[in-house]
């Protein structure tokens, strides 16, 4: 499995600098240290994304976007802690293994599909 790195993408419009998030490539999950490194890059990218978002309490869309980024950032930090504890990839709710294909798409998830409902 390989990783693609995050970079800044210049655009025009309301978001002049989008942050490209690091992505896991399909395949078997890498070593715990490689997962932690990937999550660290994801954490940096999500924090940069949050820092770049405007704070506008009157905008429902902006507030919802900020809440989503904050939620994912918290999940990334929790997943990094679980890597260090040795419980990464196991559901925090029922202790079953989270599908590897799911973790490739969202490596910060800490619950399986059944417990997420």
Secondary structure by P-SEA (a helix, b strand, c coil): cbbbbbbbbbbcccccbbbbcccccccccccaaaaaaaaaaaaaaaaaaaaacccccccaaaaaaaaaaaaaaaaaaaaaaaaaaccccccccccccccaaaaaacccccccccccc
